[in-house]
Amino acid sequence: MLLDVPSMAPSILLISIISTTLLLMKHNSYQATLLFIKFPGDISSNFFSSVVTKNYRQVLALEFAVNEINENPKILPNVSLGFHIIESYFSQKRNYYVAMKLFSTQYRFVPNYTCDVQNNLIGVIGGLGAKTSHHLAAILDIYKFPQFTYGDFVPMLKDQSHSLPLHRLAPTETHQYKAIVQLLLHFKWIWVGLMTMNDETGELFLSYLLPILSQNNICAAFTEKIPINAFFGDFLNLQEKWNKIFADVTKSKANTIVVYGETLTMITLRGLLHEGEAEYGKSFGKVWIMVAQMDLVAVSMHKDWDIEAFHGALAFTAHSQEVPGFQNFLHKLNPHLMKGDGFIRPFWEQAFGCSFPNSHVNGDDVDTCTGEERLQNLPGPFFEMSTTGHSYSIYNAVQALANSVHAMYSSIFKSKVTVERRKLQLKNMQPWKVVYSFVSTLISFNNSAGETVHLNENGELTMGFDITNLITFPNKSFVRMKVGRMNPWAPHGKHLSIYEDTIVWPRSFNQVMPLSLCNDNCQPGYQKKKKEGEPFCCYDCAPCPKGKMSHEKDAEFCTMCPKDHYPNKEKDHCIPKLITFLSYKDPLGMSLAIFALFFSLITALVLGAFIMHHDTPIVKANNRSLSYALLISLLLCFPCALLFIGHPVKVMCLLRQVAFGMVFSVAVSSVLAKTITVVLAFMATKPGSSMRKWVGKKVANSIVLLCSLVQGIICTVWLAINPPFPDIDMNSVTEEIVLECNEGSVTMFYCVLGYMGFLAIVSFTVAFQARKLPDRFNEAKLITFSMLVFCSVWLSFFPTYLSTKGKYMVAVEIFSILASSAGLLGCIFSPKCYIILLRPELNKRDHIIKRNVH
């Protein structure tokens, strides 16, 4: 909607200060003109006059934005915008001087006193530097003038800032610290260098960033502070210091350097690198990470300097977008057509190395500027054709101010008052108050680049940072490639986005992502071990202890595998454990099963031989019934071993130890009864012996039953209180999951074995005492030897059983059962079988009596 602006409606004049501030002013004349402040004629230093070559791009962005608004009938119709530019030359004193001059009469420096032609200030667009905006705020706050800035306050200065809020067209410094840390963590750069200027902002940067780095396990390999000097002549005195800084940075293991500062920092840094390259050569081989306030600028003396050291650098920049028409505006730029622009001729002369007629740049070897030179032919450090973050921020600042003023006028002209009353309001209004009120409540607007510019409740632009990659070329030009974005207002976990495949690294890394570490990574299978007296980023690598692993690089500590897994040999990943048990398919299980069946068959044959010759003297001797009981119990002992082989199930676990204990107790009890029978029989042969009444089958059977009953009671108690059950053992064998029978009560298990051992020792003792009885009763010798074998087997069983794991524990017990049973069978019955089967002539009563006579 077009505004019905009366003839006395004032125009608006936008004034800017290059490198420092941009100011919005209201001019009293109806037709505003573009006003510029030229550089003073007495400034001949190439340093200061050449800074404008880079900053002039921002002037052009400002001019383009003003022209766009003036040509747009929908914003401030019938009102023209203009601007005024002042340079501070990096001087704090000049910042205050400029701020005070804004409130003085034109062409006179009388602060707070106005007369004649006046500039009624409406708003200020602050400069890039934090200090610049801070110094201006000290004066502007007195007059309650709003300030836009495309830079930012560092946190400490922000704490000292004044009551007037800033409207920042770039994210705050705090967000930039977080962005730096996230970028370092993304590439796992934990050993980095820091470089700043040796001033207050540099100290504040280090005081804020270093704790954040430490909290995120990142160490500063070094902190270099570049000495400050404002004049080129002083640089020559710093050559020795710069060479030392360059040497220290080059020798450091840190391949990543975070450099903090502003335009002056970059100019100084280029001088430092130039001096260092002359001394040490051009193979710098570091990745620069530059903050948003910095810019790759050049002065005239830099024109022939190489920028190879910045190849592959990563830079944070305020978010930018190409503005339609801006490129065309730059292509058509001609100094002869820019009337009233006091900056374009000095800029043109410095950028193209030529001079205009009647210029202060003289010399026989200097070409004349034709005006046909093209900006696109300039090296990047002198002029970038693309819309940079700084230019885009200035463009948005102008748009924001214009929209706020437009809103101010709209409110006046929409009010239902008479024309005379409206004229009086325009005449008497204080524009800065109205603009301040509208700017403070400004939420968002759409710019011509197609983006919505949004200021949150803190006056911050919510667009975040672009991450750009600097790619340099031999002709000393460069391009910026957007390779990522850092948006603090994005959803959690999506603040940082990086397109690694598009990044070009410094040439010395052969396009391989560089590492920036104090030492090599600890490989999987190792864990960090702190080095005494070194920062926590420097560490040794220690192998993982037994049973633990680490599957990632730089593991803080090794971890245990899941219970059903175990570490591989390299200890860098977990392997599933094999499920194992003593099976019939296992060679060991198969062998033991064959032996058990073989001895069972032998026992059955022996029993059969005894039954066939049950009336012979050799069978009748020493109680035929006990011999049968012993053979039957041994016949059952060998198959008991088969209960220990195979997949453990509940029935198997319940039966195997109980069956083995009971059958073995009967066997040992039978041996004990035979031994006692031998002793009693010998004692009964003595004249008048009272032991004859104890000789007979009843005593022997009673011994067997009583001894077996005790073992039966033990087994019953075991099954009642804590019976055996199938179990899974994941800990005993590192690489296996052992399926086993848990004995339930270990105490009861050893009670069963201990009771059998007690019976065996008693039998051995009694048999040993009866070993010298007459030959007719020589079975005592056989029993003595059999018990010796039995006890030896089971005494060796305990240490062997306790020292083995998994299925081999079961195999040890099976072997002990088979060995002890075979010992009884062989020692007691093999001599008798020899006589029965091979020497039947000896199995006669006459022969036995004859042998006793001899």
C-alpha positions in Angstrom: 0.0 0.0 0.0 1.4 3.4 -1.0 1.6 6.0 1.7 0.0 9.4 1.2 3.1 11.4 2.2 2.6 15.2 2.5 5.0 17.5 0.9 6.9 18.3 4.1 7.4 14.6 4.8 11.1 14.2 5.6 13.4 11.8 3.7 15.6 9.4 5.6 19.4 9.5 5.3 21.3 6.2 6.1 24.8 6.9 7.3 27.5 4.2 7.6 30.9 4.0 9.1 33.2 1.4 7.3 34.9 -1.1 9.5 33.2 0.5 12.5 29.6 1.6 12.2 26.7 2.2 9.9 24.3 4.9 11.0 20.7 5.7 10.0 19.8 9.4 10.1 16.9 11.7 9.2 17.8 14.6 7.0 15.9 17.8 6.8 16.1 18.3 3.1 13.2 16.9 1.0 15.5 15.2 -1.6 18.2 13.2 0.2 21.6 13.0 -1.4 24.3 10.3 -1.0 27.0 11.7 1.2 30.4 10.2 1.7 33.4 11.1 3.8 36.6 10.7 1.8 39.8 9.6 3.4 41.8 12.5 4.7 44.4 13.6 2.3 47.2 13.4 4.8 46.8 9.6 5.2 49.4 8.2 2.8 50.0 4.9 4.5 49.1 2.0 2.2 48.0 0.1 5.3 45.0 2.3 6.1 44.1 3.3 2.6 44.1 -0.2 1.4 41.8 -1.6 4.1 39.0 0.0 2.1 39.5 -2.4 -0.8 38.0 -5.2 1.2 35.5 -3.2 3.2 34.3 -1.4 0.1 32.4 -4.6 -0.7 30.3 -3.9 2.4 29.8 -0.3 1.2 28.5 -1.7 -2.1 26.2 -4.1 -0.3 24.9 -1.1 1.7 24.5 1.0 -1.4 22.7 -1.9 -3.2 20.3 -2.4 -0.3 19.6 1.4 -0.2 18.9 1.5 -3.9 16.7 -1.5 -3.7 14.6 0.1 -1.0 14.4 3.4 -2.9 13.2 1.6 -6.0 10.6 -0.5 -4.1 7.3 1.3 -4.1 6.0 -1.0 -1.3 8.6 0.2 1.3 8.8 3.9 2.2 7.1 5.3 -0.9 8.0 8.9 -1.6 10.9 8.7 0.9 14.5 8.4 -0.2 17.3 6.7 1.7 20.9 7.8 1.7 24.0 7.0 3.8 27.1 8.6 5.3 30.3 6.7 5.9 33.1 7.3 8.5 36.2 5.2 9.1 37.6 4.6 12.7 41.0 3.3 11.7 40.8 0.7 14.5 41.1 3.5 17.0 39.1 3.5 20.3 39.5 7.3 20.6 38.1 7.8 17.1 35.1 5.5 17.9 34.1 7.9 20.7 34.9 10.9 18.6 32.6 9.6 15.8 29.8 8.8 18.3 30.0 12.3 19.8 30.1 14.0 16.4 26.8 12.5 15.5 25.1 14.7 18.1 26.9 17.9 17.1 26.1 20.5 14.5 27.3 19.6 11.0 30.9 20.5 10.3 31.5 21.5 14.0 32.5 19.3 16.9 30.3 20.7 19.7 28.7 17.7 21.4 25.1 18.0 22.6 24.7 21.4 20.9 22.9 21.7 17.6 22.1 24.6 15.4 22.0 25.4 11.7 21.8 22.3 9.5 21.1 19.3 11.7 21.4 15.5 11.3 18.6 14.0 13.4 19.9 10.5 14.1 17.4 7.7 13.9 19.5 4.5 14.3 23.0 3.0 14.1 24.3 0.0 12.3 27.4 -1.0 14.3 30.6 -2.3 13.0 32.1 -5.8 12.8 34.3 -5.5 15.9 33.0 -6.2 19.4 34.9 -3.2 20.8 33.5 -0.9 18.2 29.9 -1.6 19.0 30.7 -1.5 22.7 32.4 1.9 22.5 29.5 3.3 20.4 26.9 1.9 22.9 28.6 3.9 25.7 27.5 7.2 23.9 24.4 6.0 22.1 22.9 4.7 25.4 22.9 8.3 26.7 20.7 9.4 23.9 18.7 6.1 23.8 19.6 5.3 20.2 19.1 1.7 19.0 22.1 0.0 17.4 22.3 -2.8 14.8 25.5 -4.7 14.5 26.7 -7.3 12.1 29.4 -8.3 14.6 29.0 -9.1 18.2 30.0 -8.4 21.8 32.3 -10.9 23.4 30.7 -12.2 26.6 32.7 -10.1 29.0 32.0 -6.9 27.1 28.3 -7.9 26.9 28.3 -8.1 30.7 29.6 -4.5 30.7 27.1 -3.4 28.0 24.5 -0.7 28.6 20.8 -0.8 29.0 20.1 -0.3 25.3 19.6 -3.6 23.6 21.6 -4.5 20.5 20.0 -6.0 17.5 22.5 -8.5 16.2 22.5 -9.5 12.6 24.9 -12.3 13.4 24.8 -15.1 16.1 26.3 -14.3 19.4 29.8 -15.1 20.4 28.6 -17.9 22.8 27.1 -19.8 19.9 30.4 -19.5 18.0 32.3 -21.1 20.9 29.9 -24.0 20.8 30.2 -24.2 17.0 34.0 -24.3 17.3 33.9 -27.2 19.8 31.3 -29.1 17.8 33.5 -28.8 14.7 36.6 -30.0 16.5 34.6 -32.9 18.1 33.2 -33.9 14.7 36.6 -34.3 13.2 38.0 -35.7 16.5 40.6 -32.9 16.6 41.5 -32.9 20.3 45.0 -31.3 20.2 44.6 -27.8 18.7 46.5 -24.6 18.7 44.9 -21.2 19.5 46.0 -17.8 18.1 44.7 -14.4 19.0 45.8 -10.8 19.1 47.5 -9.8 22.3 44.7 -7.6 23.5 41.7 -7.7 25.8 39.3 -9.4 23.4 42.0 -12.1 22.8 42.3 -12.7 26.5 38.6 -12.9 26.9 38.4 -15.4 24.0 40.9 -17.6 25.7 39.3 -17.3 29.1 35.9 -18.4 27.7 37.0 -21.0 25.1 39.7 -22.9 27.1 37.3 -24.2 29.8 34.8 -25.3 27.2 37.5 -27.2 25.3 38.5 -28.9 28.6 35.0 -29.9 29.4 34.8 -31.6 26.0 38.2 -33.4 26.4 40.0 -31.1 23.9 43.4 -29.7 24.8 45.2 -26.5 23.7 48.6 -27.5 22.3 49.7 -23.9 22.4 48.3 -20.4 22.7 50.1 -17.8 20.6 49.3 -14.1 21.1 50.2 -11.9 18.2 51.7 -8.6 19.3 49.5 -5.6 18.3 50.9 -2.7 16.2 48.8 -0.2 14.3 51.4 1.0 11.9 53.3 -0.8 9.2 56.6 0.6 10.3 56.4 -1.3 13.6 56.0 -4.6 11.8 59.6 -4.7 10.8 60.6 -4.7 14.5 58.5 -7.8 15.1 60.2 -10.0 12.5 62.2 -12.0 15.2 59.1 -12.6 17.3 57.0 -13.6 14.3 59.7 -16.1 13.2 59.6 -17.7 16.6 55.8 -17.9 16.6 55.9 -19.4 13.1 58.6 -21.9 14.1 56.6 -23.0 17.2 53.4 -23.4 15.3 55.1 -25.3 12.5 56.8 -27.7 14.8 53.7 -28.4 16.9 51.9 -31.7 16.5 48.7 -29.8 16.4 47.5 -29.8 12.7 44.5 -27.6 13.5 44.7 -23.9 14.6 41.8 -21.8 15.8 42.5 -18.2 15.0 40.4 -15.5 16.6 40.3 -11.8 15.7 39.0 -9.3 13.3 40.3 -7.5 10.1 43.5 -6.3 11.8 44.2 -9.8 13.0 44.1 -11.2 9.5 46.3 -8.4 8.1 48.8 -9.1 10.9 48.6 -12.8 10.5 49.4 -12.5 6.8 52.5 -10.6 7.7 53.5 -13.2 10.2 53.0 -16.0 7.7 54.9 -14.1 5.0 57.9 -13.6 7.3 57.8 -17.3 8.4 57.5 -18.6 4.8 60.6 -16.6 3.9 62.5 -18.3 6.7 61.0 -21.8 6.7 59.5 -22.3 3.2 55.9 -22.6 2.1 55.0 -26.0 3.4 52.9 -24.9 6.3 50.5 -27.8 6.4 48.0 -26.7 9.0 44.2 -26.4 9.0 43.0 -22.9 10.0 39.7 -22.5 11.7 38.7 -18.9 11.5 35.9 -17.1 13.4 33.1 -15.2 11.8 34.6 -11.8 12.6 37.7 -12.5 10.4 38.0 -12.0 6.7 40.7 -12.9 4.3 41.7 -9.3 3.5 44.7 -7.9 1.8 46.4 -4.5 1.6 48.4 -3.2 -1.3 51.7 -4.6 0.0 50.1 -8.1 0.1 49.3 -8.0 -3.6 52.2 -10.3 -4.6 52.0 -12.4 -1.4 51.0 -16.1 -1.6 47.8 -17.2 0.2 48.7 -20.9 -0.1 48.9 -21.2 3.7 45.1 -20.7 3.9 44.3 -23.4 1.4 41.9 -25.8 3.0 41.0 -23.5 5.8 37.6 -23.8 7.5 35.8 -20.5 8.3 32.7 -19.7 10.2 30.8 -17.0 8.5 27.4 -15.3 9.2 24.8 -17.1 7.1 24.5 -15.6 3.7 22.4 -16.1 0.6 22.9 -14.6 -2.9 20.8 -11.6 -3.3 19.1 -11.3 -6.7 20.6 -8.4 -8.7 23.7 -7.9 -6.5 26.1 -9.6 -9.0 24.7 -7.6 -11.9 25.2 -4.4 -9.8 28.9 -5.3 -9.2 29.5 -6.1 -12.9 28.1 -2.7 -14.0 30.1 -0.8 -11.4 32.0 2.1 -13.0 33.8 4.9 -11.1 32.9 7.5 -13.7 29.2 6.8 -13.1 29.3 6.9 -9.3 28.8 10.6 -8.7 29.2 11.7 -5.1 30.9 8.4 -4.0 34.1 9.5 -2.4 35.3 6.0 -1.8 35.2 4.4 -5.2 38.2 6.2 -6.7 40.6 5.4 -3.8 39.3 1.9 -3.9 39.7 1.6 -7.7 43.3 2.9 -7.5 44.3 0.6 -4.7 42.6 -2.5 -6.1 43.8 -2.2 -9.8 47.1 -0.4 -9.1 46.2 2.6 -11.4 45.5 6.3 -10.8 43.0 8.8 -12.0 44.0 12.2 -13.3 44.6 14.7 -10.5 45.0 11.8 -8.0 47.4 11.7 -5.1 48.7 8.4 -6.5 51.5 9.4 -8.9 54.3 7.6 -10.6 55.7 7.0 -14.0 55.0 3.3 -13.8 51.4 3.7 -12.7 48.8 3.1 -15.3 45.8 5.4 -15.7 42.5 4.1 -14.5 40.0 3.8 -17.4 37.0 2.8 -15.4 36.6 -0.3 -17.6 38.5 -2.5 -15.2 36.3 -5.3 -13.8 35.9 -6.3 -10.2 35.6 -10.0 -11.1 39.3 -9.9 -12.2 40.5 -8.9 -8.7 42.0 -11.6 -6.4 39.7 -12.8 -3.7 41.7 -11.1 -0.8 41.0 -7.8 -2.5 37.5 -8.2 -3.5 34.9 -11.1 -3.5 32.1 -11.0 -6.0 29.9 -13.3 -4.0 27.6 -12.2 -1.2 29.7 -12.8 2.0 28.2 -13.2 5.5 29.2 -9.6 6.4 27.7 -8.1 3.3 24.5 -10.1 3.8 24.3 -9.0 7.4 24.6 -5.4 6.4 22.0 -5.9 3.7 19.6 -7.4 6.3 20.4 -4.6 8.7 19.3 -2.0 6.2 16.2 -4.0 5.4 15.4 -4.2 9.1 15.8 -0.5 9.6 13.8 0.3 6.5 11.0 -2.0 7.6 10.9 -0.5 11.1 10.7 3.1 9.7 8.1 2.0 7.2 6.0 0.6 10.1 6.5 3.9 11.9 5.1 5.9 9.0 2.3 3.5 8.4 1.1 3.9 12.0 1.0 7.6 11.6 -0.8 7.7 8.3 -3.3 5.0 9.3 -4.4 7.0 12.4 -7.8 8.7 12.1 -6.6 12.3 12.5 -6.9 15.4 10.3 -4.2 16.3 7.8 -3.1 19.2 9.9 -2.8 17.0 12.9 -0.7 14.5 10.9 1.6 17.2 9.7 2.1 18.4 13.3 2.9 14.8 14.4 5.5 14.5 11.6 7.0 17.9 12.5 7.3 17.3 16.2 8.0 13.6 16.4 11.3 12.2 17.7 12.1 9.6 15.1 14.5 7.7 17.2 11.9 6.9 19.8 9.4 5.6 17.3 12.1 3.7 15.4 13.3 2.2 18.7 9.9 1.1 19.6 9.2 -0.6 16.3 12.7 -2.2 16.1 12.3 -3.6 19.6 9.1 -5.3 18.6 10.3 -6.4 15.1 9.9 -10.1 14.8 10.6 -11.0 11.2 10.4 -9.9 7.6 11.1 -11.4 4.2 14.1 -10.1 2.2 14.5 -10.3 -1.6 16.8 -13.3 -1.3 13.7 -15.3 -0.4 14.6 -15.9 3.3 12.8 -14.9 6.4 14.9 -12.7 8.6 13.8 -13.4 12.2 15.0 -11.6 15.3 14.2 -13.5 18.6 13.2 -11.9 21.9 16.9 -11.3 22.6 17.4 -9.3 19.4 19.4 -12.1 17.8 19.3 -13.2 14.2 18.3 -16.9 14.2 20.1 -18.0 11.0 23.3 -19.5 12.5 26.6 -19.8 10.8 27.8 -21.1 7.5 30.9 -23.2 7.4 33.0 -22.4 4.4 36.1 -24.0 2.9 38.8 -21.7 1.4 40.2 -23.0 -1.8 43.2 -21.1 -3.1 44.7 -21.0 -6.6 48.2 -20.1 -7.9 47.0 -16.8 -9.3 46.5 -15.7 -5.6 42.7 -15.9 -5.9 40.4 -18.1 -3.9 36.8 -19.3 -3.6 34.6 -20.1 -0.7 32.7 -23.3 -0.7 29.9 -23.9 1.7 30.6 -27.2 3.3 28.4 -27.1 6.4 26.0 -25.2 8.6 25.8 -24.6 12.3 22.4 -23.6 13.5 22.0 -23.3 17.3 18.2 -23.1 16.9 18.0 -26.4 15.0 16.5 -29.5 16.8 18.8 -31.1 19.3 21.4 -33.3 17.7 21.1 -31.5 14.4 22.9 -28.2 15.2 25.9 -29.1 13.1 25.8 -30.5 9.5 29.0 -31.1 7.6 29.5 -32.4 4.1 32.9 -34.0 4.5 33.1 -35.2 0.9 33.1 -31.7 -0.4 35.9 -30.4 1.8 39.3 -29.7 0.2 42.1 -30.1 2.7 45.6 -28.5 2.7 47.7 -30.0 -0.1 50.2 -31.6 2.3 47.6 -34.0 3.5 46.9 -35.4 0.0 43.2 -35.0 0.4 43.1 -37.2 3.5 41.3 -35.8 6.5 44.1 -34.6 8.8 44.5 -35.7 12.4 45.2 -33.3 15.2 46.3 -35.4 18.2 49.0 -35.2 20.8 49.9 -38.8 20.0 48.6 -41.6 17.8 45.2 -43.0 18.4 45.0 -46.0 20.7 43.9 -48.8 18.4 41.0 -51.2 19.3 42.2 -53.6 21.9 44.0 -50.9 23.8 42.9 -48.4 26.4 44.3 -44.9 27.3 46.9 -44.7 30.1 47.6 -41.2 31.4 51.1 -39.8 31.1 52.3 -38.2 34.2 52.9 -34.5 34.0 51.2 -34.2 30.5 47.8 -32.8 29.5 45.0 -35.3 29.5 45.0 -35.4 25.7 48.5 -36.9 25.8 48.5 -40.6 26.9 50.0 -44.0 26.4 48.2 -47.0 25.1 47.9 -50.1 27.3 46.6 -53.5 26.1 43.3 -54.5 27.5 43.6 -56.8 30.5 42.5 -60.5 30.2 38.8 -60.9 29.6 38.2 -57.3 28.4 38.1 -55.6 25.1 37.7 -52.3 23.3 36.2 -52.0 19.9 36.9 -48.4 19.2 39.9 -46.1 18.9 41.0 -44.1 21.9 38.9 -46.1 24.4 39.0 -44.6 27.9 38.8 -48.1 29.4 38.3 -51.6 28.3 35.0 -53.3 28.9 33.7 -56.8 29.5 32.0 -58.7 26.8 28.5 -59.9 27.3 28.4 -63.1 29.3 27.7 -65.3 26.2 30.7 -63.7 24.4 34.5 -63.5 24.9 37.2 -61.2 23.5 39.1 -62.4 20.4 42.9 -62.6 20.4 43.3 -59.0 19.4 40.7 -57.9 22.1 39.0 -55.6 19.6 35.6 -57.4 19.4 33.6 -60.1 21.1 33.1 -63.6 19.8 30.0 -65.7 20.7 31.0 -68.5 23.1 30.6 -72.1 21.9 28.0 -74.2 23.8 29.8 -77.3 25.0 29.3 -80.4 27.1 30.7 -83.9 27.2 28.8 -85.6 24.5 29.0 -88.9 22.8 30.1 -87.2 19.6 33.1 -85.8 21.4 36.2 -88.0 21.0 36.8 -87.9 24.8 33.2 -88.7 25.6 33.1 -91.5 23.0 36.3 -93.0 24.4 35.1 -92.9 28.0 31.7 -94.5 26.9 33.5 -97.3 25.1 35.7 -98.0 28.2 32.6 -98.0 30.4 30.9 -100.5 28.2 34.0 -102.6 27.8 34.6 -102.9 31.6 30.9 -103.6 32.0 31.2 -106.5 29.6 34.3 -107.8 31.4 32.5 -107.6 34.7 29.6 -109.5 33.2 31.9 -112.2 31.9 33.6 -112.5 35.3 30.2 -112.8 37.0 29.2 -115.4 34.5 32.3 -117.4 35.1 31.7 -117.3 38.8 28.1 -118.4 38.4 29.2 -121.3 36.2 31.8 -122.4 38.7 29.9 -121.5 41.8 30.5 -124.9 43.4 34.3 -124.8 43.0 36.5 -124.1 46.1 37.9 -120.8 44.7 34.4 -119.4 44.4 33.2 -120.7 47.7 36.2 -119.2 49.6 35.6 -115.9 51.3 31.9 -115.8 51.1 30.5 -116.5 47.7 27.5 -114.2 48.3 29.8 -111.2 48.9 31.7 -111.9 45.7 28.4 -111.9 43.8 27.3 -108.6 45.5 30.7 -107.1 44.6 30.5 -108.1 41.0 27.0 -107.0 40.6 27.8 -103.5 42.1 30.8 -103.2 39.8 28.7 -104.2 36.9 26.4 -101.3 37.8 29.3 -98.9 38.5 30.6 -98.9 35.0 27.3 -97.9 33.3 26.9 -95.2 36.0 29.7 -93.4 34.1 27.3 -93.1 31.1 25.0 -90.8 33.2 27.8 -88.2 33.1 27.9 -88.1 29.3 25.4 -86.2 27.1 23.3 -83.1 27.3 22.5 -82.4 31.0 18.8 -82.8 31.9 17.1 -82.8 35.2 16.7 -86.6 35.6 20.3 -87.2 34.6 21.5 -84.6 37.1 19.5 -86.1 39.9 20.5 -89.7 39.3 24.2 -89.6 38.3 25.9 -88.7 41.6 23.3 -90.5 43.8 23.5 -93.7 41.7 27.3 -93.6 41.6 27.4 -93.0 45.4 25.0 -95.8 46.2 26.5 -98.4 43.9 30.0 -97.6 44.9 29.1 -97.7 48.5 27.7 -101.2 48.1 30.9 -102.3 46.3 33.2 -100.8 48.9 31.0 -102.2 51.7 31.2 -105.6 50.1 35.0 -105.4 50.1 35.0 -104.3 53.7 32.7 -107.2 54.6 35.0 -109.7 52.8 38.0 -108.3 54.7 36.3 -108.5 58.0 35.1 -112.0 57.1 38.7 -113.1 56.4 39.9 -111.7 59.8 37.0 -113.3 61.7 37.6 -116.6 60.0 41.2 -116.6 60.9 40.5 -115.7 64.5 37.7 -118.3 64.7 40.3 -121.1 63.9 42.1 -120.6 67.2 41.1 -123.1 69.9 38.5 -121.8 72.3 37.9 -118.7 70.3 34.6 -116.9 71.0 34.6 -115.4 67.4 33.1 -118.5 65.9 29.6 -117.1 66.5 30.4 -114.1 64.4 31.5 -116.1 61.4 28.8 -116.5 58.8 26.7 -114.8 56.2 24.6 -112.7 58.6 27.5 -110.6 59.8 28.8 -110.0 56.2 25.3 -109.1 54.9 24.7 -106.8 57.9 27.9 -104.9 57.2 26.9 -104.4 53.6 23.4 -103.3 54.4 24.4 -101.0 57.3 27.2 -99.2 55.3 25.0 -98.8 52.3 22.1 -97.5 54.5 24.3 -94.7 55.8 25.2 -93.6 52.2 21.5 -93.9 51.4 20.6 -91.5 54.2 23.3 -89.0 53.0 21.9 -89.1 49.5 18.3 -88.7 50.6 19.2 -85.6 52.7 21.1 -84.2 49.7 18.1 -84.7 47.4 15.8 -83.2 50.0 17.6 -79.9 50.8 19.5 -78.9 47.6 19.4 -81.5 44.8 21.6 -81.2 41.7 20.1 -79.4 38.7 21.0 -78.5 35.1 23.0 -75.3 34.9 24.9 -73.1 32.5 28.4 -72.1 33.4 29.6 -69.0 31.4 32.5 -68.0 33.6 34.7 -71.1 34.1 35.9 -71.4 30.5 36.7 -68.2 28.6 35.6 -69.3 25.2 32.8 -71.7 26.1 29.3 -71.9 27.6 29.4 -75.1 29.6 26.2 -77.0 30.0 26.6 -78.9 33.3 24.9 -80.4 36.3 25.2 -78.1 39.2 25.7 -80.3 42.3 23.4 -78.0 44.3 25.0 -78.6 47.6 28.7 -79.0 47.2 29.0 -80.0 50.9 26.7 -83.0 50.3 28.6 -83.9 47.2 31.9 -84.1 49.2 30.1 -85.9 52.0 29.2 -88.7 49.5 32.7 -88.9 48.3 34.1 -88.6 51.8 32.0 -91.5 53.1 33.2 -93.7 50.3 36.7 -92.7 51.1 36.1 -93.5 54.8 34.9 -97.0 53.8 37.9 -97.5 51.5 40.4 -96.5 54.2 38.8 -98.8 56.8 38.9 -101.6 54.3 42.5 -100.9 53.4 43.5 -100.8 57.1 41.8 -104.1 58.0 43.1 -105.8 54.9 46.6 -104.5 55.5 46.5 -106.0 59.0 45.3 -109.4 57.5 47.9 -109.6 54.7 50.1 -112.2 56.6 47.3 -114.6 57.2 47.8 -118.2 55.8 47.6 -118.6 52.0 44.3 -120.1 52.3 43.0 -116.7 53.1 45.3 -114.8 50.7 42.3 -112.7 49.4 43.3 -110.2 52.1 46.4 -109.4 50.1 44.3 -108.8 47.0 41.9 -106.6 48.9 44.9 -104.6 50.3 46.3 -103.9 46.9 42.8 -103.1 45.4 42.1 -100.6 48.2 45.5 -99.1 47.6 44.6 -98.5 44.0 41.2 -97.3 44.9 42.5 -94.7 47.5 45.2 -93.6 45.1 42.7 -92.9 42.4 40.3 -90.9 44.5 43.1 -89.0 46.3 44.4 -87.8 43.0 40.9 -87.0 41.9 40.3 -84.1 44.2 43.2 -81.8 43.1 42.7 -82.8 39.5 38.9 -82.2 39.7 39.3 -78.8 41.3 42.0 -77.6 38.8 40.0 -78.4 35.6 37.0 -76.6 34.1 34.1 -77.3 31.9 33.5 -80.7 30.4 37.0 -81.9 31.6 35.8 -81.8 35.2 33.2 -84.4 34.2 35.8 -86.4 32.3 38.0 -86.5 35.4 35.2 -87.9 37.5 34.3 -90.5 34.9 37.9 -91.6 34.7 38.1 -91.9 38.5 34.9 -94.0 38.5 36.2 -96.3 35.8 39.8 -96.5 37.2 38.8 -97.3 40.7 36.1 -99.8 39.6 38.6 -101.5 37.2 41.1 -101.6 40.1 38.7 -103.5 42.3 37.7 -105.8 39.4 41.3 -106.5 38.4 43.0 -106.8 41.7 40.4 -109.0 43.4 39.0 -111.1 40.6 41.8 -111.5 38.0 43.8 -114.1 40.0 40.6 -116.1 40.6 39.6 -115.9 37.0 43.1 -117.0 36.0 42.7 -120.2 38.1 39.1 -120.8 37.1 39.7 -120.4 33.4 43.3 -121.2 32.8 44.4 -123.4 35.7 41.3 -125.4 36.6 43.5 -128.1 38.2 44.3 -125.7 40.9 40.7 -125.1 41.6 40.4 -128.3 43.8 40.1 -128.9 47.5 43.0 -131.4 47.6 45.3 -128.8 46.0 44.3 -126.1 48.4 44.8 -128.5 51.5 48.1 -129.7 50.1 49.3 -126.1 49.7 48.3 -125.3 53.3 50.3 -128.3 54.6 53.4 -127.2 52.8 
